[in-house]
Amino acid sequence: MTGLARRIAWNLRHRWRRVFALLVVGGGVAAPFLTGVWWSLPLVWFVGLFVALPVLHTLTKPLPDRDDAADAETDPALDALRTRYARGEIDEREFERRLDRLVETEDAEVTDDGRADDVTDRVREGVRREIERVRE
């Protein structure tokens, strides 16, 4: 793909709203000449810019990932540990040892209000997922 074709494709993909608005304005200007009816210009502009553009924008707006909410609630200590393991600063055995200590610390912070088992299970499940993600 040539440089010009790549730029055009990028603009259509990322700036489609501007391209659409320009096409609507151009179509509105051309509408009276093509139809012979003067009020087709404001009609095309209104329908294109105030009806079609917001609907298309809403339909093409990307949905947030569910993982974003989970990542926002992750433990900074776990993130630091995972980063050190990924960099190779600690080996797998040391990683698992520190991870177990981190889980024990999390368990100790839980108050005894009847929900300790739920929290412990959630923490262990999260740690298990983290280990699997780091190993991949």
Secondary structure, DSSP 8 states (H G I E B T S, - for coil): --HHHHHHHHHHHH-HHHHHHHHHHHHHHHHHHHHS-TTHHHHHHHIIIIIIHHHHHHHHS----HHHHHHHTS-HHHHHHHHHHHHTSS-HHHHHHHHHHHHHHHHHHS-SSS-HHHHHHHHHHHHHHHHHHHH-
